Amino acid sequence: MIGVLQFPGSNCDQDIIHVINDVLGENAKLVFFKGSNLSDLDGLVIPGGFSYGDHLRAGAIAAKMPVMEGVKKMAEDGKPILGICNGFQILCESGLLPGALTNNHYLKFRCQWTELSVENDSSAFTSLYSKGDVIRMPIAHGEGRYYCDDKTLEEIKENGQIVFRYLNNPNGARHDVAGLTNKQGNVLGLMPHPERASEKVLGGTDGKKMFESMIRFIQSRT
């Protein structure tokens, strides 16, 4: 069972439930933020949206909720955790991923399709891609510019943690980072929305492989 973590202000949770349950025929359920025991889940998605209205910083309040202790336990146990857009911000704010997401370089919200290159095909979320693939997914964010210091950048490059890079950087992200994992490769933060690129009717299906890779990873563990 894959959980989809719902905070006040989440708005992409039902989209992800639809993709996993209806498009892929697997099992997903909503997980409300007031719980903390996530031990019955095989994987987790933290969806996009505006948790707590993006007050303080995007993802900052959600990252301090008790449920995040359960998320950290899942990460330690090697279970796959996918944070999309606001979910990526929450993962960085909670320390599960290095760096931070800051205001786009032009200080405006941007919603558009973007092209990405697959930089690592060995993570829990990229096994069905090939390194060097160029894929399309839409972005929708105002605080999507990835930033880290020089030392951290060299570390994540050396460890192969950068798994997706923008080909035409839409927000000023450092080193064109669109998505990166923890060192173990089972926690991924991604600014583009794969759930909005999982059906032809929406304009593309390149995001579908991300969920399929996640499911394959779960099956390999059981």
Biotite code that builds the C-alpha atoms (Angstrom):
import biotite.structure as struc

atoms = struc.array([
    struc.Atom([0.000, 0.000, 0.000], chain_id="A", res_id=1, res_name="MET", atom_name="CA", element="C"),
    struc.Atom([1.268, 3.459, -0.984], chain_id="A", res_id=2, res_name="ILE", atom_name="CA", element="C"),
    struc.Atom([0.251, 6.358, 1.220], chain_id="A", res_id=3, res_name="GLY", atom_name="CA", element="C"),
    struc.Atom([-0.389, 9.871, -0.055], chain_id="A", res_id=4, res_name="VAL", atom_name="CA", element="C"),
    struc.Atom([0.291, 12.290, 2.781], chain_id="A", res_id=5, res_name="LEU", atom_name="CA", element="C"),
    struc.Atom([-2.335, 15.022, 3.108], chain_id="A", res_id=6, res_name="GLN", atom_name="CA", element="C"),
    struc.Atom([-1.554, 18.308, 4.846], chain_id="A", res_id=7, res_name="PHE", atom_name="CA", element="C"),
    struc.Atom([-3.868, 21.326, 5.128], chain_id="A", res_id=8, res_name="PRO", atom_name="CA", element="C"),
    struc.Atom([-3.345, 23.005, 1.762], chain_id="A", res_id=9, res_name="GLY", atom_name="CA", element="C"),
    struc.Atom([-2.318, 19.923, -0.223], chain_id="A", res_id=10, res_name="SER", atom_name="CA", element="C"),
    struc.Atom([-4.028, 20.026, -3.615], chain_id="A", res_id=11, res_name="ASN", atom_name="CA", element="C"),
    struc.Atom([-2.450, 17.304, -5.745], chain_id="A", res_id=12, res_name="CYS", atom_name="CA", element="C"),
    struc.Atom([-3.257, 14.360, -3.464], chain_id="A", res_id=13, res_name="ASP", atom_name="CA", element="C"),
    struc.Atom([-6.287, 13.144, -5.412], chain_id="A", res_id=14, res_name="GLN", atom_name="CA", element="C"),
    struc.Atom([-4.370, 13.358, -8.692], chain_id="A", res_id=15, res_name="ASP", atom_name="CA", element="C"),
    struc.Atom([-1.770, 10.943, -7.328], chain_id="A", res_id=16, res_name="ILE", atom_name="CA", element="C"),
    struc.Atom([-4.427, 8.622, -5.899], chain_id="A", res_id=17, res_name="ILE", atom_name="CA", element="C"),
    struc.Atom([-6.015, 8.543, -9.377], chain_id="A", res_id=18, res_name="HIS", atom_name="CA", element="C"),
    struc.Atom([-2.754, 7.700, -11.144], chain_id="A", res_id=19, res_name="VAL", atom_name="CA", element="C"),
    struc.Atom([-1.787, 4.898, -8.756], chain_id="A", res_id=20, res_name="ILE", atom_name="CA", element="C"),
    struc.Atom([-5.256, 3.377, -8.342], chain_id="A", res_id=21, res_name="ASN", atom_name="CA", element="C"),
    struc.Atom([-6.954, 4.011, -11.679], chain_id="A", res_id=22, res_name="ASP", atom_name="CA", element="C"),
    struc.Atom([-4.158, 4.387, -14.221], chain_id="A", res_id=23, res_name="VAL", atom_name="CA", element="C"),
    struc.Atom([-1.758, 1.783, -12.806], chain_id="A", res_id=24, res_name="LEU", atom_name="CA", element="C"),
    struc.Atom([-4.246, -0.472, -11.025], chain_id="A", res_id=25, res_name="GLY", atom_name="CA", element="C"),
    struc.Atom([-2.266, -0.497, -7.783], chain_id="A", res_id=26, res_name="GLU", atom_name="CA", element="C"),
    struc.Atom([-3.277, 0.485, -4.244], chain_id="A", res_id=27, res_name="ASN", atom_name="CA", element="C"),
    struc.Atom([-2.942, 3.942, -2.709], chain_id="A", res_id=28, res_name="ALA", atom_name="CA", element="C"),
    struc.Atom([-4.736, 5.692, 0.137], chain_id="A", res_id=29, res_name="LYS", atom_name="CA", element="C"),
    struc.Atom([-4.817, 9.120, 1.709], chain_id="A", res_id=30, res_name="LEU", atom_name="CA", element="C"),
    struc.Atom([-2.876, 9.495, 4.960], chain_id="A", res_id=31, res_name="VAL", atom_name="CA", element="C"),
    struc.Atom([-3.935, 12.439, 7.133], chain_id="A", res_id=32, res_name="PHE", atom_name="CA", element="C"),
    struc.Atom([-1.148, 14.522, 8.656], chain_id="A", res_id=33, res_name="PHE", atom_name="CA", element="C"),
    struc.Atom([-2.350, 14.042, 12.250], chain_id="A", res_id=34, res_name="LYS", atom_name="CA", element="C"),
    struc.Atom([-1.198, 10.429, 12.371], chain_id="A", res_id=35, res_name="GLY", atom_name="CA", element="C"),
    struc.Atom([2.383, 9.406, 13.004], chain_id="A", res_id=36, res_name="SER", atom_name="CA", element="C"),
    struc.Atom([2.486, 5.609, 12.636], chain_id="A", res_id=37, res_name="ASN", atom_name="CA", element="C"),
    struc.Atom([3.121, 4.820, 8.964], chain_id="A", res_id=38, res_name="LEU", atom_name="CA", element="C"),
    struc.Atom([4.411, 1.286, 9.509], chain_id="A", res_id=39, res_name="SER", atom_name="CA", element="C"),
    struc.Atom([1.610, -0.291, 7.440], chain_id="A", res_id=40, res_name="ASP", atom_name="CA", element="C"),
    struc.Atom([2.757, 1.530, 4.281], chain_id="A", res_id=41, res_name="LEU", atom_name="CA", element="C"),
    struc.Atom([5.137, 0.166, 1.650], chain_id="A", res_id=42, res_name="ASP", atom_name="CA", element="C"),
    struc.Atom([5.823, 3.595, 0.162], chain_id="A", res_id=43, res_name="GLY", atom_name="CA", element="C"),
    struc.Atom([4.778, 7.225, 0.465], chain_id="A", res_id=44, res_name="LEU", atom_name="CA", element="C"),
    struc.Atom([4.104, 10.212, -1.779], chain_id="A", res_id=45, res_name="VAL", atom_name="CA", element="C"),
    struc.Atom([4.106, 13.754, -0.395], chain_id="A", res_id=46, res_name="ILE", atom_name="CA", element="C"),
    struc.Atom([2.067, 15.694, -2.957], chain_id="A", res_id=47, res_name="PRO", atom_name="CA", element="C"),
    struc.Atom([2.206, 19.224, -4.260], chain_id="A", res_id=48, res_name="GLY", atom_name="CA", element="C"),
    struc.Atom([0.119, 22.123, -3.056], chain_id="A", res_id=49, res_name="GLY", atom_name="CA", element="C"),
    struc.Atom([0.532, 24.861, -0.488], chain_id="A", res_id=50, res_name="PHE", atom_name="CA", element="C"),
    struc.Atom([0.805, 23.169, 2.895], chain_id="A", res_id=51, res_name="SER", atom_name="CA", element="C"),
    struc.Atom([-0.169, 25.638, 5.624], chain_id="A", res_id=52, res_name="TYR", atom_name="CA", element="C"),
    struc.Atom([-0.459, 28.347, 2.987], chain_id="A", res_id=53, res_name="GLY", atom_name="CA", element="C"),
    struc.Atom([3.337, 28.397, 2.477], chain_id="A", res_id=54, res_name="ASP", atom_name="CA", element="C"),
    struc.Atom([3.590, 30.568, 5.613], chain_id="A", res_id=55, res_name="HIS", atom_name="CA", element="C"),
    struc.Atom([7.158, 31.195, 6.879], chain_id="A", res_id=56, res_name="LEU", atom_name="CA", element="C"),
    struc.Atom([8.615, 29.275, 3.921], chain_id="A", res_id=57, res_name="ARG", atom_name="CA", element="C"),
    struc.Atom([7.096, 26.687, 1.613], chain_id="A", res_id=58, res_name="ALA", atom_name="CA", element="C"),
    struc.Atom([7.053, 23.379, 3.496], chain_id="A", res_id=59, res_name="GLY", atom_name="CA", element="C"),
    struc.Atom([8.501, 24.799, 6.713], chain_id="A", res_id=60, res_name="ALA", atom_name="CA", element="C"),
    struc.Atom([5.492, 24.178, 8.956], chain_id="A", res_id=61, res_name="ILE", atom_name="CA", element="C"),
    struc.Atom([4.602, 20.780, 7.493], chain_id="A", res_id=62, res_name="ALA", atom_name="CA", element="C"),
    struc.Atom([8.181, 19.655, 8.076], chain_id="A", res_id=63, res_name="ALA", atom_name="CA", element="C"),
    struc.Atom([7.699, 20.133, 11.837], chain_id="A", res_id=64, res_name="LYS", atom_name="CA", element="C"),
    struc.Atom([4.528, 18.051, 12.136], chain_id="A", res_id=65, res_name="MET", atom_name="CA", element="C"),
    struc.Atom([4.728, 14.791, 14.194], chain_id="A", res_id=66, res_name="PRO", atom_name="CA", element="C"),
    struc.Atom([3.892, 12.714, 11.119], chain_id="A", res_id=67, res_name="VAL", atom_name="CA", element="C"),
    struc.Atom([7.333, 13.548, 9.733], chain_id="A", res_id=68, res_name="MET", atom_name="CA", element="C"),
    struc.Atom([8.884, 11.310, 12.388], chain_id="A", res_id=69, res_name="GLU", atom_name="CA", element="C"),
    struc.Atom([7.028, 8.459, 10.741], chain_id="A", res_id=70, res_name="GLY", atom_name="CA", element="C"),
    struc.Atom([8.265, 9.619, 7.345], chain_id="A", res_id=71, res_name="VAL", atom_name="CA", element="C"),
    struc.Atom([11.848, 9.640, 8.600], chain_id="A", res_id=72, res_name="LYS", atom_name="CA", element="C"),
    struc.Atom([11.381, 6.119, 9.978], chain_id="A", res_id=73, res_name="LYS", atom_name="CA", element="C"),
    struc.Atom([10.158, 4.951, 6.572], chain_id="A", res_id=74, res_name="MET", atom_name="CA", element="C"),
    struc.Atom([13.232, 6.510, 4.953], chain_id="A", res_id=75, res_name="ALA", atom_name="CA", element="C"),
    struc.Atom([15.538, 4.788, 7.455], chain_id="A", res_id=76, res_name="GLU", atom_name="CA", element="C"),
    struc.Atom([13.818, 1.471, 6.702], chain_id="A", res_id=77, res_name="ASP", atom_name="CA", element="C"),
    struc.Atom([14.581, 1.887, 3.004], chain_id="A", res_id=78, res_name="GLY", atom_name="CA", element="C"),
    struc.Atom([11.006, 2.426, 1.878], chain_id="A", res_id=79, res_name="LYS", atom_name="CA", element="C"),
    struc.Atom([10.501, 4.702, -1.157], chain_id="A", res_id=80, res_name="PRO", atom_name="CA", element="C"),
    struc.Atom([9.347, 8.268, -0.469], chain_id="A", res_id=81, res_name="ILE", atom_name="CA", element="C"),
    struc.Atom([8.512, 10.625, -3.330], chain_id="A", res_id=82, res_name="LEU", atom_name="CA", element="C"),
    struc.Atom([8.064, 14.349, -2.637], chain_id="A", res_id=83, res_name="GLY", atom_name="CA", element="C"),
    struc.Atom([6.574, 16.335, -5.514], chain_id="A", res_id=84, res_name="ILE", atom_name="CA", element="C"),
    struc.Atom([6.816, 20.149, -5.641], chain_id="A", res_id=85, res_name="CYS", atom_name="CA", element="C"),
    struc.Atom([5.622, 21.159, -2.151], chain_id="A", res_id=86, res_name="ASN", atom_name="CA", element="C"),
    struc.Atom([6.610, 17.623, -1.129], chain_id="A", res_id=87, res_name="GLY", atom_name="CA", element="C"),
    struc.Atom([10.173, 18.338, -2.292], chain_id="A", res_id=88, res_name="PHE", atom_name="CA", element="C"),
    struc.Atom([10.155, 21.523, -0.223], chain_id="A", res_id=89, res_name="GLN", atom_name="CA", element="C"),
    struc.Atom([8.960, 19.567, 2.825], chain_id="A", res_id=90, res_name="ILE", atom_name="CA", element="C"),
    struc.Atom([11.672, 16.931, 2.390], chain_id="A", res_id=91, res_name="LEU", atom_name="CA", element="C"),
    struc.Atom([14.370, 19.632, 2.299], chain_id="A", res_id=92, res_name="CYS", atom_name="CA", element="C"),
    struc.Atom([12.890, 21.549, 5.244], chain_id="A", res_id=93, res_name="GLU", atom_name="CA", element="C"),
    struc.Atom([12.789, 18.336, 7.302], chain_id="A", res_id=94, res_name="SER", atom_name="CA", element="C"),
    struc.Atom([16.417, 17.464, 6.524], chain_id="A", res_id=95, res_name="GLY", atom_name="CA", element="C"),
    struc.Atom([15.604, 14.315, 4.565], chain_id="A", res_id=96, res_name="LEU", atom_name="CA", element="C"),
    struc.Atom([17.183, 15.899, 1.497], chain_id="A", res_id=97, res_name="LEU", atom_name="CA", element="C"),
    struc.Atom([20.049, 18.421, 1.310], chain_id="A", res_id=98, res_name="PRO", atom_name="CA", element="C"),
    struc.Atom([19.661, 22.002, 0.177], chain_id="A", res_id=99, res_name="GLY", atom_name="CA", element="C"),
    struc.Atom([16.621, 24.249, -0.027], chain_id="A", res_id=100, res_name="ALA", atom_name="CA", element="C"),
    struc.Atom([13.974, 25.473, -2.452], chain_id="A", res_id=101, res_name="LEU", atom_name="CA", element="C"),
    struc.Atom([13.839, 29.251, -2.761], chain_id="A", res_id=102, res_name="THR", atom_name="CA", element="C"),
    struc.Atom([11.919, 31.845, -4.769], chain_id="A", res_id=103, res_name="ASN", atom_name="CA", element="C"),
    struc.Atom([12.163, 31.570, -8.533], chain_id="A", res_id=104, res_name="ASN", atom_name="CA", element="C"),
    struc.Atom([14.806, 33.952, -9.823], chain_id="A", res_id=105, res_name="HIS", atom_name="CA", element="C"),
    struc.Atom([12.147, 36.268, -11.332], chain_id="A", res_id=106, res_name="TYR", atom_name="CA", element="C"),
    struc.Atom([9.917, 36.136, -8.196], chain_id="A", res_id=107, res_name="LEU", atom_name="CA", element="C"),
    struc.Atom([6.837, 34.947, -10.072], chain_id="A", res_id=108, res_name="LYS", atom_name="CA", element="C"),
    struc.Atom([4.828, 31.733, -10.164], chain_id="A", res_id=109, res_name="PHE", atom_name="CA", element="C"),
    struc.Atom([5.530, 29.704, -13.266], chain_id="A", res_id=110, res_name="ARG", atom_name="CA", element="C"),
    struc.Atom([3.349, 26.963, -14.775], chain_id="A", res_id=111, res_name="CYS", atom_name="CA", element="C"),
    struc.Atom([4.622, 25.313, -17.967], chain_id="A", res_id=112, res_name="GLN", atom_name="CA", element="C"),
    struc.Atom([5.896, 22.097, -19.498], chain_id="A", res_id=113, res_name="TRP", atom_name="CA", element="C"),
    struc.Atom([9.630, 21.551, -19.082], chain_id="A", res_id=114, res_name="THR", atom_name="CA", element="C"),
    struc.Atom([12.192, 19.179, -20.538], chain_id="A", res_id=115, res_name="GLU", atom_name="CA", element="C"),
    struc.Atom([14.381, 17.176, -18.168], chain_id="A", res_id=116, res_name="LEU", atom_name="CA", element="C"),
    struc.Atom([17.382, 14.920, -18.617], chain_id="A", res_id=117, res_name="SER", atom_name="CA", element="C"),
    struc.Atom([17.596, 11.686, -16.644], chain_id="A", res_id=118, res_name="VAL", atom_name="CA", element="C"),
    struc.Atom([20.950, 11.765, -14.848], chain_id="A", res_id=119, res_name="GLU", atom_name="CA", element="C"),
    struc.Atom([20.667, 8.565, -12.784], chain_id="A", res_id=120, res_name="ASN", atom_name="CA", element="C"),
    struc.Atom([18.616, 5.485, -13.662], chain_id="A", res_id=121, res_name="ASP", atom_name="CA", element="C"),
    struc.Atom([19.471, 3.398, -10.587], chain_id="A", res_id=122, res_name="SER", atom_name="CA", element="C"),
    struc.Atom([17.259, 5.043, -7.964], chain_id="A", res_id=123, res_name="SER", atom_name="CA", element="C"),
    struc.Atom([13.987, 3.629, -6.652], chain_id="A", res_id=124, res_name="ALA", atom_name="CA", element="C"),
    struc.Atom([12.116, 5.992, -8.989], chain_id="A", res_id=125, res_name="PHE", atom_name="CA", element="C"),
    struc.Atom([14.116, 5.856, -12.232], chain_id="A", res_id=126, res_name="THR", atom_name="CA", element="C"),
    struc.Atom([14.761, 2.183, -13.000], chain_id="A", res_id=127, res_name="SER", atom_name="CA", element="C"),
    struc.Atom([12.394, 2.259, -15.999], chain_id="A", res_id=128, res_name="LEU", atom_name="CA", element="C"),
    struc.Atom([14.174, 5.251, -17.534], chain_id="A", res_id=129, res_name="TYR", atom_name="CA", element="C"),
    struc.Atom([17.595, 5.193, -19.148], chain_id="A", res_id=130, res_name="SER", atom_name="CA", element="C"),
    struc.Atom([20.365, 7.597, -18.289], chain_id="A", res_id=131, res_name="LYS", atom_name="CA", element="C"),
    struc.Atom([20.362, 10.370, -20.861], chain_id="A", res_id=132, res_name="GLY", atom_name="CA", element="C"),
    struc.Atom([16.640, 10.152, -21.605], chain_id="A", res_id=133, res_name="ASP", atom_name="CA", element="C"),
    struc.Atom([14.954, 13.485, -22.284], chain_id="A", res_id=134, res_name="VAL", atom_name="CA", element="C"),
    struc.Atom([11.479, 13.615, -20.776], chain_id="A", res_id=135, res_name="ILE", atom_name="CA", element="C"),
    struc.Atom([8.680, 16.195, -20.433], chain_id="A", res_id=136, res_name="ARG", atom_name="CA", element="C"),
    struc.Atom([6.779, 17.144, -17.281], chain_id="A", res_id=137, res_name="MET", atom_name="CA", element="C"),
    struc.Atom([4.984, 20.321, -16.194], chain_id="A", res_id=138, res_name="PRO", atom_name="CA", element="C"),
    struc.Atom([6.068, 22.588, -13.363], chain_id="A", res_id=139, res_name="ILE", atom_name="CA", element="C"),
    struc.Atom([3.800, 24.785, -11.224], chain_id="A", res_id=140, res_name="ALA", atom_name="CA", element="C"),
    struc.Atom([5.649, 26.670, -8.494], chain_id="A", res_id=141, res_name="HIS", atom_name="CA", element="C"),
    struc.Atom([6.802, 29.995, -7.153], chain_id="A", res_id=142, res_name="GLY", atom_name="CA", element="C"),
    struc.Atom([9.543, 28.634, -4.865], chain_id="A", res_id=143, res_name="GLU", atom_name="CA", element="C"),
    struc.Atom([11.209, 26.009, -7.012], chain_id="A", res_id=144, res_name="GLY", atom_name="CA", element="C"),
    struc.Atom([14.764, 27.266, -7.351], chain_id="A", res_id=145, res_name="ARG", atom_name="CA", element="C"),
    struc.Atom([17.037, 24.631, -5.833], chain_id="A", res_id=146, res_name="TYR", atom_name="CA", element="C"),
    struc.Atom([19.976, 25.963, -3.863], chain_id="A", res_id=147, res_name="TYR", atom_name="CA", element="C"),
    struc.Atom([22.825, 24.422, -1.896], chain_id="A", res_id=148, res_name="CYS", atom_name="CA", element="C"),
    struc.Atom([26.332, 25.521, -0.947], chain_id="A", res_id=149, res_name="ASP", atom_name="CA", element="C"),
    struc.Atom([29.420, 24.552, -2.943], chain_id="A", res_id=150, res_name="ASP", atom_name="CA", element="C"),
    struc.Atom([30.384, 21.670, -0.659], chain_id="A", res_id=151, res_name="LYS", atom_name="CA", element="C"),
    struc.Atom([26.911, 20.139, -0.784], chain_id="A", res_id=152, res_name="THR", atom_name="CA", element="C"),
    struc.Atom([26.771, 20.501, -4.564], chain_id="A", res_id=153, res_name="LEU", atom_name="CA", element="C"),
    struc.Atom([30.020, 18.605, -4.995], chain_id="A", res_id=154, res_name="GLU", atom_name="CA", element="C"),
    struc.Atom([28.779, 15.886, -2.630], chain_id="A", res_id=155, res_name="GLU", atom_name="CA", element="C"),
    struc.Atom([25.455, 15.318, -4.367], chain_id="A", res_id=156, res_name="ILE", atom_name="CA", element="C"),
    struc.Atom([27.186, 15.299, -7.756], chain_id="A", res_id=157, res_name="LYS", atom_name="CA", element="C"),
    struc.Atom([29.791, 12.796, -6.565], chain_id="A", res_id=158, res_name="GLU", atom_name="CA", element="C"),
    struc.Atom([27.148, 10.559, -4.969], chain_id="A", res_id=159, res_name="ASN", atom_name="CA", element="C"),
    struc.Atom([24.920, 10.549, -8.055], chain_id="A", res_id=160, res_name="GLY", atom_name="CA", element="C"),
    struc.Atom([22.059, 12.090, -6.086], chain_id="A", res_id=161, res_name="GLN", atom_name="CA", element="C"),
    struc.Atom([21.021, 14.465, -8.870], chain_id="A", res_id=162, res_name="ILE", atom_name="CA", element="C"),
    struc.Atom([18.596, 12.361, -10.898], chain_id="A", res_id=163, res_name="VAL", atom_name="CA", element="C"),
    struc.Atom([16.818, 15.001, -13.010], chain_id="A", res_id=164, res_name="PHE", atom_name="CA", element="C"),
    struc.Atom([18.134, 18.259, -14.487], chain_id="A", res_id=165, res_name="ARG", atom_name="CA", element="C"),
    struc.Atom([16.327, 20.951, -16.444], chain_id="A", res_id=166, res_name="TYR", atom_name="CA", element="C"),
    struc.Atom([17.409, 21.363, -20.049], chain_id="A", res_id=167, res_name="LEU", atom_name="CA", element="C"),
    struc.Atom([16.066, 24.919, -20.108], chain_id="A", res_id=168, res_name="ASN", atom_name="CA", element="C"),
    struc.Atom([16.248, 25.998, -16.473], chain_id="A", res_id=169, res_name="ASN", atom_name="CA", element="C"),
    struc.Atom([12.882, 27.691, -15.771], chain_id="A", res_id=170, res_name="PRO", atom_name="CA", element="C"),
    struc.Atom([13.539, 28.943, -12.237], chain_id="A", res_id=171, res_name="ASN", atom_name="CA", element="C"),
    struc.Atom([17.275, 29.533, -11.790], chain_id="A", res_id=172, res_name="GLY", atom_name="CA", element="C"),
    struc.Atom([17.943, 26.270, -9.934], chain_id="A", res_id=173, res_name="ALA", atom_name="CA", element="C"),
    struc.Atom([21.570, 25.696, -9.109], chain_id="A", res_id=174, res_name="ARG", atom_name="CA", element="C"),
    struc.Atom([23.228, 23.235, -11.505], chain_id="A", res_id=175, res_name="HIS", atom_name="CA", element="C"),
    struc.Atom([19.811, 22.938, -13.228], chain_id="A", res_id=176, res_name="ASP", atom_name="CA", element="C"),
    struc.Atom([18.639, 20.587, -10.456], chain_id="A", res_id=177, res_name="VAL", atom_name="CA", element="C"),
    struc.Atom([15.030, 19.493, -10.942], chain_id="A", res_id=178, res_name="ALA", atom_name="CA", element="C"),
    struc.Atom([15.106, 16.425, -8.703], chain_id="A", res_id=179, res_name="GLY", atom_name="CA", element="C"),
    struc.Atom([17.494, 14.683, -6.343], chain_id="A", res_id=180, res_name="LEU", atom_name="CA", element="C"),
    struc.Atom([17.608, 11.764, -3.940], chain_id="A", res_id=181, res_name="THR", atom_name="CA", element="C"),
    struc.Atom([19.167, 10.962, -0.607], chain_id="A", res_id=182, res_name="ASN", atom_name="CA", element="C"),
    struc.Atom([22.393, 8.946, -0.673], chain_id="A", res_id=183, res_name="LYS", atom_name="CA", element="C"),
    struc.Atom([20.483, 5.649, -0.525], chain_id="A", res_id=184, res_name="GLN", atom_name="CA", element="C"),
    struc.Atom([18.289, 6.560, -3.501], chain_id="A", res_id=185, res_name="GLY", atom_name="CA", element="C"),
    struc.Atom([14.977, 5.750, -1.789], chain_id="A", res_id=186, res_name="ASN", atom_name="CA", element="C"),
    struc.Atom([13.894, 9.367, -1.111], chain_id="A", res_id=187, res_name="VAL", atom_name="CA", element="C"),
    struc.Atom([13.297, 11.601, -4.128], chain_id="A", res_id=188, res_name="LEU", atom_name="CA", element="C"),
    struc.Atom([12.355, 15.262, -4.237], chain_id="A", res_id=189, res_name="GLY", atom_name="CA", element="C"),
    struc.Atom([11.129, 16.576, -7.582], chain_id="A", res_id=190, res_name="LEU", atom_name="CA", element="C"),
    struc.Atom([9.765, 19.982, -8.595], chain_id="A", res_id=191, res_name="MET", atom_name="CA", element="C"),
    struc.Atom([7.991, 18.943, -11.846], chain_id="A", res_id=192, res_name="PRO", atom_name="CA", element="C"),
    struc.Atom([4.722, 17.005, -11.524], chain_id="A", res_id=193, res_name="HIS", atom_name="CA", element="C"),
    struc.Atom([4.858, 13.392, -12.799], chain_id="A", res_id=194, res_name="PRO", atom_name="CA", element="C"),
    struc.Atom([1.189, 12.834, -11.903], chain_id="A", res_id=195, res_name="GLU", atom_name="CA", element="C"),
    struc.Atom([0.282, 15.499, -14.476], chain_id="A", res_id=196, res_name="ARG", atom_name="CA", element="C"),
    struc.Atom([2.273, 13.633, -17.117], chain_id="A", res_id=197, res_name="ALA", atom_name="CA", element="C"),
    struc.Atom([0.892, 10.122, -16.674], chain_id="A", res_id=198, res_name="SER", atom_name="CA", element="C"),
    struc.Atom([-1.946, 10.096, -19.207], chain_id="A", res_id=199, res_name="GLU", atom_name="CA", element="C"),
    struc.Atom([-2.027, 11.030, -22.894], chain_id="A", res_id=200, res_name="LYS", atom_name="CA", element="C"),
    struc.Atom([-5.142, 13.145, -22.367], chain_id="A", res_id=201, res_name="VAL", atom_name="CA", element="C"),
    struc.Atom([-3.054, 15.456, -20.168], chain_id="A", res_id=202, res_name="LEU", atom_name="CA", element="C"),
    struc.Atom([-0.372, 15.933, -22.803], chain_id="A", res_id=203, res_name="GLY", atom_name="CA", element="C"),
    struc.Atom([2.221, 13.264, -22.048], chain_id="A", res_id=204, res_name="GLY", atom_name="CA", element="C"),
    struc.Atom([3.041, 10.067, -20.173], chain_id="A", res_id=205, res_name="THR", atom_name="CA", element="C"),
    struc.Atom([6.704, 10.471, -19.244], chain_id="A", res_id=206, res_name="ASP", atom_name="CA", element="C"),
    struc.Atom([5.834, 10.762, -15.550], chain_id="A", res_id=207, res_name="GLY", atom_name="CA", element="C"),
    struc.Atom([4.088, 7.394, -15.473], chain_id="A", res_id=208, res_name="LYS", atom_name="CA", element="C"),
    struc.Atom([7.396, 5.522, -15.415], chain_id="A", res_id=209, res_name="LYS", atom_name="CA", element="C"),
    struc.Atom([8.310, 7.213, -12.152], chain_id="A", res_id=210, res_name="MET", atom_name="CA", element="C"),
    struc.Atom([5.357, 5.661, -10.332], chain_id="A", res_id=211, res_name="PHE", atom_name="CA", element="C"),
    struc.Atom([5.918, 2.344, -12.112], chain_id="A", res_id=212, res_name="GLU", atom_name="CA", element="C"),
    struc.Atom([9.563, 2.372, -11.023], chain_id="A", res_id=213, res_name="SER", atom_name="CA", element="C"),
    struc.Atom([8.481, 3.075, -7.451], chain_id="A", res_id=214, res_name="MET", atom_name="CA", element="C"),
    struc.Atom([6.060, 0.153, -7.547], chain_id="A", res_id=215, res_name="ILE", atom_name="CA", element="C"),
    struc.Atom([8.707, -2.139, -9.008], chain_id="A", res_id=216, res_name="ARG", atom_name="CA", element="C"),
    struc.Atom([11.054, -1.134, -6.199], chain_id="A", res_id=217, res_name="PHE", atom_name="CA", element="C"),
    struc.Atom([8.388, -1.942, -3.592], chain_id="A", res_id=218, res_name="ILE", atom_name="CA", element="C"),
    struc.Atom([7.773, -5.333, -5.181], chain_id="A", res_id=219, res_name="GLN", atom_name="CA", element="C"),
    struc.Atom([11.487, -6.098, -5.161], chain_id="A", res_id=220, res_name="SER", atom_name="CA", element="C"),
    struc.Atom([11.534, -5.587, -1.393], chain_id="A", res_id=221, res_name="ARG", atom_name="CA", element="C"),
    struc.Atom([8.668, -7.984, -0.597], chain_id="A", res_id=222, res_name="THR", atom_name="CA", element="C"),
])
